[in-house]
Amino acid sequence: MSQQAESTDIKKKVLSTGIRVGTQVKTKFMKPFITKASPEGLYMLDLDITLEKIKTAAKFINRIGTDKLIVCSGRQYANTPIEKFCEMLDTKKLLGRFLPGTLTNPSLPYYIEPKLVLISDPQVDEQAIIEATNAGIPIIGISNTDNITSKLDVVIPANNRGRKALATVYWLLVRQILIERGELKEDDPMKYEIDDFETKITEEEIE
């Protein structure tokens, strides 16, 4: 399969996941990634740029090493995507509240020294960004149209609020990392599908 056909296939696969549906707000940082506004007034992200940025992020992660990466998120819907990501790449994760001093205070029992940080939302994961910046650790961040990205080294423009969209971003990133490593061919199926990466809603949450 040609690279062109492959990218069309992937685009078809991910278009329905809401990955490019932003919010009603756009920041100056996110302007370059926005194509248009939907009839409902939601800014839409450029999927081609998202896929390009995922490639950039995958190269960056592989260069530094997945063993030196830490994936953080205070957003509940990112839990399952991150768990699957970390399972497939043998990476460390920090879910829930980011404890102050995690990256900056060596005297704390939970202090860690990653070489790269991946966050799911610059707003929710602000503490992780502050500490990584202070510790001089590069940051890759999944950012929506309303996010401020001035502290991020690599921005992955995508819907970082939707369950399906978050699952898709992490799925695409794992896939690309494996392709870059030569462990997966462009047209090989992955061990897990996007659905497997998705955080399921429990009964209590629906009520």
PyRosetta script that sets phi, psi and omega in degrees:
from pyrosetta import init, pose_from_sequence

init()
pose = pose_from_sequence("MSQQAESTDIKKKVLSTGIRVGTQVKTKFMKPFITKASPEGLYMLDLDITLEKIKTAAKFINRIGTDKLIVCSGRQYANTPIEKFCEMLDTKKLLGRFLPGTLTNPSLPYYIEPKLVLISDPQVDEQAIIEATNAGIPIIGISNTDNITSKLDVVIPANNRGRKALATVYWLLVRQILIERGELKEDDPMKYEIDDFETKITEEEIE")
pose.set_psi(1, 133.8)
pose.set_omega(1, -179.6)
pose.set_phi(2, -71.7)
pose.set_psi(2, 158.8)
pose.set_omega(2, 179.5)
pose.set_phi(3, -59.4)
pose.set_psi(3, -38.2)
pose.set_omega(3, -179.3)
pose.set_phi(4, -61.3)
pose.set_psi(4, -49.8)
pose.set_omega(4, -178.9)
pose.set_phi(5, -62.9)
pose.set_psi(5, -39.1)
pose.set_omega(5, -179.9)
pose.set_phi(6, -61.1)
pose.set_psi(6, -45.5)
pose.set_omega(6, -177.3)
pose.set_phi(7, -68.9)
pose.set_psi(7, -32.2)
pose.set_omega(7, 176.5)
pose.set_phi(8, -65.2)
pose.set_psi(8, -41.6)
pose.set_omega(8, 178.7)
pose.set_phi(9, -59.9)
pose.set_psi(9, -46.8)
pose.set_omega(9, -179.1)
pose.set_phi(10, -64.6)
pose.set_psi(10, -41.9)
pose.set_omega(10, 179.4)
pose.set_phi(11, -60.1)
pose.set_psi(11, -44.4)
pose.set_omega(11, 178.7)
pose.set_phi(12, -59.1)
pose.set_psi(12, -43.5)
pose.set_omega(12, -175.9)
pose.set_phi(13, -62.7)
pose.set_psi(13, -37.5)
pose.set_omega(13, -172.7)
pose.set_phi(14, -99.3)
pose.set_psi(14, -11.1)
pose.set_omega(14, -176.9)
pose.set_phi(15, -58.4)
pose.set_psi(15, -38.6)
pose.set_omega(15, -174.9)
pose.set_phi(16, -79.8)
pose.set_psi(16, -0.2)
pose.set_omega(16, -174.7)
pose.set_phi(17, -88.6)
pose.set_psi(17, -3.0)
pose.set_omega(17, -179.0)
pose.set_phi(18, 78.6)
pose.set_psi(18, 12.2)
pose.set_omega(18, -176.7)
pose.set_phi(19, -59.3)
pose.set_psi(19, -28.1)
pose.set_omega(19, -175.6)
pose.set_phi(20, -104.8)
pose.set_psi(20, 6.0)
pose.set_omega(20, -179.7)
pose.set_phi(21, -85.7)
pose.set_psi(21, 115.0)
pose.set_omega(21, -178.1)
pose.set_phi(22, -93.0)
pose.set_psi(22, -148.1)
pose.set_omega(22, -178.0)
pose.set_phi(23, -114.1)
pose.set_psi(23, -172.5)
pose.set_omega(23, 178.9)
pose.set_phi(24, -87.5)
pose.set_psi(24, 3.4)
pose.set_omega(24, -178.8)
pose.set_phi(25, -119.5)
pose.set_psi(25, 139.2)
pose.set_omega(25, 171.8)
pose.set_phi(26, -126.1)
pose.set_psi(26, 134.6)
pose.set_omega(26, 177.0)
pose.set_phi(27, -93.6)
pose.set_psi(27, 162.7)
pose.set_omega(27, 179.0)
pose.set_phi(28, -62.6)
pose.set_psi(28, -27.9)
pose.set_omega(28, -179.2)
pose.set_phi(29, -67.9)
pose.set_psi(29, -34.5)
pose.set_omega(29, -173.0)
pose.set_phi(30, -95.2)
pose.set_psi(30, -8.2)
pose.set_omega(30, -179.8)
pose.set_phi(31, -48.9)
pose.set_psi(31, -46.1)
pose.set_omega(31, -176.7)
pose.set_phi(32, -61.3)
pose.set_psi(32, -19.1)
pose.set_omega(32, -175.2)
pose.set_phi(33, -98.2)
pose.set_psi(33, -1.5)
pose.set_omega(33, -173.8)
pose.set_phi(34, -99.3)
pose.set_psi(34, 134.2)
pose.set_omega(34, -179.8)
pose.set_phi(35, -93.6)
pose.set_psi(35, -47.9)
pose.set_omega(35, -175.3)
pose.set_phi(36, -163.2)
pose.set_psi(36, 178.4)
pose.set_omega(36, 172.5)
pose.set_phi(37, -106.1)
pose.set_psi(37, 145.2)
pose.set_omega(37, 177.8)
pose.set_phi(38, -77.8)
pose.set_psi(38, 166.9)
pose.set_omega(38, 177.7)
pose.set_phi(39, -56.2)
pose.set_psi(39, -28.1)
pose.set_omega(39, 179.3)
pose.set_phi(40, -81.3)
pose.set_psi(40, 0.6)
pose.set_omega(40, 178.5)
pose.set_phi(41, 86.3)
pose.set_psi(41, 14.8)
pose.set_omega(41, 177.6)
pose.set_phi(42, -92.7)
pose.set_psi(42, 134.4)
pose.set_omega(42, 177.7)
pose.set_phi(43, -75.2)
pose.set_psi(43, 135.9)
pose.set_omega(43, -178.0)
pose.set_phi(44, -104.4)
pose.set_psi(44, 137.7)
pose.set_omega(44, -179.6)
pose.set_phi(45, -90.3)
pose.set_psi(45, 152.1)
pose.set_omega(45, -179.0)
pose.set_phi(46, -81.5)
pose.set_psi(46, 110.9)
pose.set_omega(46, -175.1)
pose.set_phi(47, -62.1)
pose.set_psi(47, -34.9)
pose.set_omega(47, 178.7)
pose.set_phi(48, -60.6)
pose.set_psi(48, -42.3)
pose.set_omega(48, 179.0)
pose.set_phi(49, -66.7)
pose.set_psi(49, -40.8)
pose.set_omega(49, 178.6)
pose.set_phi(50, -57.2)
pose.set_psi(50, -46.8)
pose.set_omega(50, -178.9)
pose.set_phi(51, -66.0)
pose.set_psi(51, -37.8)
pose.set_omega(51, 176.2)
pose.set_phi(52, -62.0)
pose.set_psi(52, -45.0)
pose.set_omega(52, -177.9)
pose.set_phi(53, -67.1)
pose.set_psi(53, -32.7)
pose.set_omega(53, 176.1)
pose.set_phi(54, -64.6)
pose.set_psi(54, -38.6)
pose.set_omega(54, 175.9)
pose.set_phi(55, -63.0)
pose.set_psi(55, -44.7)
pose.set_omega(55, 179.0)
pose.set_phi(56, -59.8)
pose.set_psi(56, -46.7)
pose.set_omega(56, -179.2)
pose.set_phi(57, -62.7)
pose.set_psi(57, -41.0)
pose.set_omega(57, -179.6)
pose.set_phi(58, -62.9)
pose.set_psi(58, -42.4)
pose.set_omega(58, 177.7)
pose.set_phi(59, -61.4)
pose.set_psi(59, -44.9)
pose.set_omega(59, -179.2)
pose.set_phi(60, -60.8)
pose.set_psi(60, -47.6)
pose.set_omega(60, -179.2)
pose.set_phi(61, -62.6)
pose.set_psi(61, -43.6)
pose.set_omega(61, -179.6)
pose.set_phi(62, -66.4)
pose.set_psi(62, -34.3)
pose.set_omega(62, -178.9)
pose.set_phi(63, -67.1)
pose.set_psi(63, -39.2)
pose.set_omega(63, -179.0)
pose.set_phi(64, -84.3)
pose.set_psi(64, -32.8)
pose.set_omega(64, 178.4)
pose.set_phi(65, 107.2)
pose.set_psi(65, 129.2)
pose.set_omega(65, -177.9)
pose.set_phi(66, -64.7)
pose.set_psi(66, -22.2)
pose.set_omega(66, 179.3)
pose.set_phi(67, -74.2)
pose.set_psi(67, -15.9)
pose.set_omega(67, 180.0)
pose.set_phi(68, -105.0)
pose.set_psi(68, 8.7)
pose.set_omega(68, -178.3)
pose.set_phi(69, -98.7)
pose.set_psi(69, 144.9)
pose.set_omega(69, 170.4)
pose.set_phi(70, -125.2)
pose.set_psi(70, 133.6)
pose.set_omega(70, -178.6)
pose.set_phi(71, -108.3)
pose.set_psi(71, 120.9)
pose.set_omega(71, -177.6)
pose.set_phi(72, -118.9)
pose.set_psi(72, 149.2)
pose.set_omega(72, 168.1)
pose.set_phi(73, -162.4)
pose.set_psi(73, 134.4)
pose.set_omega(73, 172.7)
pose.set_phi(74, -95.1)
pose.set_psi(74, 3.9)
pose.set_omega(74, -176.9)
pose.set_phi(75, -96.9)
pose.set_psi(75, 124.9)
pose.set_omega(75, -174.3)
pose.set_phi(76, -58.2)
pose.set_psi(76, -41.3)
pose.set_omega(76, -177.1)
pose.set_phi(77, -66.1)
pose.set_psi(77, -13.1)
pose.set_omega(77, 179.5)
pose.set_phi(78, -87.6)
pose.set_psi(78, -8.1)
pose.set_omega(78, -174.7)
pose.set_phi(79, -57.7)
pose.set_psi(79, -56.3)
pose.set_omega(79, -178.0)
pose.set_phi(80, -63.8)
pose.set_psi(80, -46.2)
pose.set_omega(80, 177.7)
pose.set_phi(81, -54.9)
pose.set_psi(81, -41.8)
pose.set_omega(81, -178.4)
pose.set_phi(82, -70.8)
pose.set_psi(82, -39.6)
pose.set_omega(82, 178.6)
pose.set_phi(83, -59.8)
pose.set_psi(83, -44.0)
pose.set_omega(83, 179.0)
pose.set_phi(84, -66.5)
pose.set_psi(84, -43.3)
pose.set_omega(84, 178.5)
pose.set_phi(85, -55.6)
pose.set_psi(85, -49.7)
pose.set_omega(85, -176.6)
pose.set_phi(86, -69.6)
pose.set_psi(86, -33.6)
pose.set_omega(86, 177.5)
pose.set_phi(87, -65.0)
pose.set_psi(87, -44.7)
pose.set_omega(87, -175.8)
pose.set_phi(88, -74.5)
pose.set_psi(88, -26.0)
pose.set_omega(88, -175.6)
pose.set_phi(89, -114.2)
pose.set_psi(89, 2.1)
pose.set_omega(89, 179.6)
pose.set_phi(90, 56.3)
pose.set_psi(90, 55.1)
pose.set_omega(90, -175.8)
pose.set_phi(91, -116.0)
pose.set_psi(91, 154.4)
pose.set_omega(91, 177.5)
pose.set_phi(92, -81.7)
pose.set_psi(92, 147.6)
pose.set_omega(92, 178.3)
pose.set_phi(93, -129.4)
pose.set_psi(93, 153.9)
pose.set_omega(93, 173.6)
pose.set_phi(94, -132.2)
pose.set_psi(94, 104.4)
pose.set_omega(94, -177.6)
pose.set_phi(95, -105.5)
pose.set_psi(95, 152.8)
pose.set_omega(95, 179.7)
pose.set_phi(96, 83.3)
pose.set_psi(96, -154.9)
pose.set_omega(96, -174.7)
pose.set_phi(97, -65.6)
pose.set_psi(97, 134.1)
pose.set_omega(97, 179.0)
pose.set_phi(98, -85.7)
pose.set_psi(98, 114.3)
pose.set_omega(98, -174.4)
pose.set_phi(99, -74.2)
pose.set_psi(99, 128.8)
pose.set_omega(99, -179.8)
pose.set_phi(100, -56.6)
pose.set_psi(100, 136.2)
pose.set_omega(100, 179.4)
pose.set_phi(101, 93.6)
pose.set_psi(101, -5.8)
pose.set_omega(101, -177.8)
pose.set_phi(102, -52.9)
pose.set_psi(102, -40.8)
pose.set_omega(102, -177.1)
pose.set_phi(103, -107.0)
pose.set_psi(103, -5.6)
pose.set_omega(103, -171.2)
pose.set_phi(104, -121.5)
pose.set_psi(104, -15.4)
pose.set_omega(104, -175.6)
pose.set_phi(105, -117.9)
pose.set_psi(105, 95.0)
pose.set_omega(105, -175.4)
pose.set_phi(106, -61.0)
pose.set_psi(106, -16.5)
pose.set_omega(106, -177.7)
pose.set_phi(107, -82.7)
pose.set_psi(107, -8.2)
pose.set_omega(107, -179.6)
pose.set_phi(108, -82.1)
pose.set_psi(108, 144.9)
pose.set_omega(108, -178.4)
pose.set_phi(109, -64.7)
pose.set_psi(109, -27.2)
pose.set_omega(109, -177.6)
pose.set_phi(110, -97.5)
pose.set_psi(110, 11.9)
pose.set_omega(110, 179.9)
pose.set_phi(111, -62.9)
pose.set_psi(111, 136.6)
pose.set_omega(111, 177.2)
pose.set_phi(112, -134.8)
pose.set_psi(112, 157.7)
pose.set_omega(112, -179.3)
pose.set_phi(113, -126.3)
pose.set_psi(113, 71.8)
pose.set_omega(113, 176.5)
pose.set_phi(114, -74.1)
pose.set_psi(114, 167.2)
pose.set_omega(114, 176.8)
pose.set_phi(115, -103.1)
pose.set_psi(115, -7.5)
pose.set_omega(115, -177.1)
pose.set_phi(116, -157.3)
pose.set_psi(116, 141.4)
pose.set_omega(116, 180.0)
pose.set_phi(117, -122.5)
pose.set_psi(117, 136.3)
pose.set_omega(117, 176.0)
pose.set_phi(118, -118.1)
pose.set_psi(118, 123.8)
pose.set_omega(118, -179.9)
pose.set_phi(119, -119.5)
pose.set_psi(119, 159.4)
pose.set_omega(119, -175.0)
pose.set_phi(120, -98.3)
pose.set_psi(120, -19.3)
pose.set_omega(120, -177.4)
pose.set_phi(121, -161.5)
pose.set_psi(121, 115.1)
pose.set_omega(121, -176.9)
pose.set_phi(122, -57.5)
pose.set_psi(122, -26.0)
pose.set_omega(122, -179.3)
pose.set_phi(123, -79.0)
pose.set_psi(123, -52.3)
pose.set_omega(123, -177.9)
pose.set_phi(124, -66.6)
pose.set_psi(124, -36.3)
pose.set_omega(124, -174.1)
pose.set_phi(125, -100.7)
pose.set_psi(125, 33.6)
pose.set_omega(125, -175.5)
pose.set_phi(126, -60.6)
pose.set_psi(126, -40.7)
pose.set_omega(126, -179.7)
pose.set_phi(127, -60.3)
pose.set_psi(127, -42.0)
pose.set_omega(127, 178.6)
pose.set_phi(128, -62.3)
pose.set_psi(128, -40.1)
pose.set_omega(128, -179.8)
pose.set_phi(129, -65.9)
pose.set_psi(129, -45.4)
pose.set_omega(129, -179.9)
pose.set_phi(130, -58.0)
pose.set_psi(130, -47.3)
pose.set_omega(130, -176.0)
pose.set_phi(131, -70.8)
pose.set_psi(131, -41.1)
pose.set_omega(131, 178.8)
pose.set_phi(132, -62.5)
pose.set_psi(132, -41.2)
pose.set_omega(132, 178.7)
pose.set_phi(133, -61.7)
pose.set_psi(133, -45.9)
pose.set_omega(133, 179.4)
pose.set_phi(134, -63.6)
pose.set_psi(134, -33.4)
pose.set_omega(134, -177.9)
pose.set_phi(135, -88.7)
pose.set_psi(135, -0.9)
pose.set_omega(135, 179.6)
pose.set_phi(136, 71.1)
pose.set_psi(136, 30.4)
pose.set_omega(136, -179.9)
pose.set_phi(137, -99.8)
pose.set_psi(137, 126.6)
pose.set_omega(137, 178.8)
pose.set_phi(138, -63.5)
pose.set_psi(138, 150.8)
pose.set_omega(138, -175.7)
pose.set_phi(139, -127.2)
pose.set_psi(139, 132.1)
pose.set_omega(139, 170.0)
pose.set_phi(140, -106.4)
pose.set_psi(140, 131.7)
pose.set_omega(140, -177.9)
pose.set_phi(141, -134.1)
pose.set_psi(141, 136.6)
pose.set_omega(141, 172.6)
pose.set_phi(142, -82.4)
pose.set_psi(142, 122.5)
pose.set_omega(142, -171.4)
pose.set_phi(143, -128.9)
pose.set_psi(143, 136.2)
pose.set_omega(143, 178.0)
pose.set_phi(144, -92.0)
pose.set_psi(144, 175.8)
pose.set_omega(144, -175.1)
pose.set_phi(145, -62.3)
pose.set_psi(145, -23.1)
pose.set_omega(145, -176.9)
pose.set_phi(146, -100.5)
pose.set_psi(146, 9.0)
pose.set_omega(146, -177.3)
pose.set_phi(147, -86.6)
pose.set_psi(147, 154.6)
pose.set_omega(147, 174.0)
pose.set_phi(148, -101.5)
pose.set_psi(148, 123.9)
pose.set_omega(148, -169.5)
pose.set_phi(149, -118.3)
pose.set_psi(149, 17.7)
pose.set_omega(149, -173.8)
pose.set_phi(150, -59.8)
pose.set_psi(150, -25.1)
pose.set_omega(150, -177.3)
pose.set_phi(151, -96.5)
pose.set_psi(151, 0.3)
pose.set_omega(151, -176.4)
pose.set_phi(152, -90.7)
pose.set_psi(152, 142.0)
pose.set_omega(152, 177.2)
pose.set_phi(153, -86.3)
pose.set_psi(153, -37.7)
pose.set_omega(153, 174.2)
pose.set_phi(154, -129.8)
pose.set_psi(154, 127.1)
pose.set_omega(154, 178.2)
pose.set_phi(155, -103.4)
pose.set_psi(155, 126.4)
pose.set_omega(155, 171.3)
pose.set_phi(156, -104.1)
pose.set_psi(156, 102.4)
pose.set_omega(156, -177.6)
pose.set_phi(157, -73.7)
pose.set_psi(157, 117.7)
pose.set_omega(157, -179.0)
pose.set_phi(158, -165.5)
pose.set_psi(158, 162.3)
pose.set_omega(158, 173.7)
pose.set_phi(159, -68.3)
pose.set_psi(159, 112.4)
pose.set_omega(159, -178.4)
pose.set_phi(160, -106.0)
pose.set_psi(160, 20.4)
pose.set_omega(160, 179.3)
pose.set_phi(161, -111.3)
pose.set_psi(161, -33.9)
pose.set_omega(161, -174.5)
pose.set_phi(162, -77.8)
pose.set_psi(162, 143.5)
pose.set_omega(162, 179.6)
pose.set_phi(163, -60.7)
pose.set_psi(163, -49.8)
pose.set_omega(163, -176.5)
pose.set_phi(164, -66.4)
pose.set_psi(164, -41.3)
pose.set_omega(164, -178.3)
pose.set_phi(165, -64.2)
pose.set_psi(165, -44.7)
pose.set_omega(165, 179.0)
pose.set_phi(166, -62.8)
pose.set_psi(166, -41.9)
pose.set_omega(166, 177.4)
pose.set_phi(167, -58.0)
pose.set_psi(167, -42.0)
pose.set_omega(167, -176.7)
pose.set_phi(168, -66.0)
pose.set_psi(168, -43.9)
pose.set_omega(168, -179.3)
pose.set_phi(169, -60.8)
pose.set_psi(169, -47.9)
pose.set_omega(169, -178.8)
pose.set_phi(170, -66.5)
pose.set_psi(170, -37.2)
pose.set_omega(170, 177.9)
pose.set_phi(171, -62.5)
pose.set_psi(171, -47.2)
pose.set_omega(171, 179.3)
pose.set_phi(172, -61.7)
pose.set_psi(172, -37.9)
pose.set_omega(172, -177.7)
pose.set_phi(173, -68.9)
pose.set_psi(173, -45.4)
pose.set_omega(173, 176.7)
pose.set_phi(174, -58.5)
pose.set_psi(174, -47.6)
pose.set_omega(174, -177.9)
pose.set_phi(175, -57.1)
pose.set_psi(175, -46.9)
pose.set_omega(175, -177.6)
pose.set_phi(176, -66.6)
pose.set_psi(176, -38.7)
pose.set_omega(176, 178.3)
pose.set_phi(177, -62.1)
pose.set_psi(177, -43.2)
pose.set_omega(177, 179.9)
pose.set_phi(178, -67.4)
pose.set_psi(178, -36.9)
pose.set_omega(178, 177.5)
pose.set_phi(179, -65.2)
pose.set_psi(179, -46.3)
pose.set_omega(179, 180.0)
pose.set_phi(180, -59.9)
pose.set_psi(180, -35.3)
pose.set_omega(180, -179.2)
pose.set_phi(181, -76.9)
pose.set_psi(181, -12.9)
pose.set_omega(181, -176.1)
pose.set_phi(182, 82.2)
pose.set_psi(182, 15.1)
pose.set_omega(182, -179.3)
pose.set_phi(183, -92.4)
pose.set_psi(183, -9.8)
pose.set_omega(183, -179.0)
pose.set_phi(184, -144.0)
pose.set_psi(184, 137.2)
pose.set_omega(184, 175.8)
pose.set_phi(185, -87.6)
pose.set_psi(185, 156.5)
pose.set_omega(185, -178.3)
pose.set_phi(186, -47.6)
pose.set_psi(186, -42.6)
pose.set_omega(186, -174.1)
pose.set_phi(187, -102.4)
pose.set_psi(187, 12.6)
pose.set_omega(187, 175.0)
pose.set_phi(188, -76.4)
pose.set_psi(188, 143.8)
pose.set_omega(188, 173.7)
pose.set_phi(189, -74.4)
pose.set_psi(189, 152.2)
pose.set_omega(189, 176.8)
pose.set_phi(190, -86.3)
pose.set_psi(190, 160.8)
pose.set_omega(190, 177.4)
pose.set_phi(191, -60.3)
pose.set_psi(191, -37.7)
pose.set_omega(191, 178.8)
pose.set_phi(192, -118.0)
pose.set_psi(192, 151.2)
pose.set_omega(192, 174.2)
pose.set_phi(193, -95.6)
pose.set_psi(193, 173.0)
pose.set_omega(193, 180.0)
pose.set_phi(194, -56.3)
pose.set_psi(194, -40.1)
pose.set_omega(194, -179.9)
pose.set_phi(195, -56.9)
pose.set_psi(195, -35.5)
pose.set_omega(195, -179.4)
pose.set_phi(196, -68.1)
pose.set_psi(196, -22.3)
pose.set_omega(196, -179.0)
pose.set_phi(197, -87.2)
pose.set_psi(197, -7.0)
pose.set_omega(197, -171.1)
pose.set_phi(198, -86.9)
pose.set_psi(198, 134.0)
pose.set_omega(198, 175.3)
pose.set_phi(199, -70.6)
pose.set_psi(199, 123.7)
pose.set_omega(199, -179.0)
pose.set_phi(200, -85.2)
pose.set_psi(200, 142.0)
pose.set_omega(200, 177.2)
pose.set_phi(201, -83.0)
pose.set_psi(201, 133.0)
pose.set_omega(201, 178.8)
pose.set_phi(202, -86.5)
pose.set_psi(202, 164.9)
pose.set_omega(202, -178.7)
pose.set_phi(203, -55.0)
pose.set_psi(203, -43.5)
pose.set_omega(203, -175.2)
pose.set_phi(204, -59.9)
pose.set_psi(204, -36.0)
pose.set_omega(204, -175.9)
pose.set_phi(205, -69.3)
pose.set_psi(205, -28.2)
pose.set_omega(205, -176.2)
pose.set_phi(206, -72.7)
pose.set_psi(206, -37.7)
pose.set_omega(206, -175.0)
pose.set_phi(207, -65.7)
pose.dump_pdb("model.pdb")
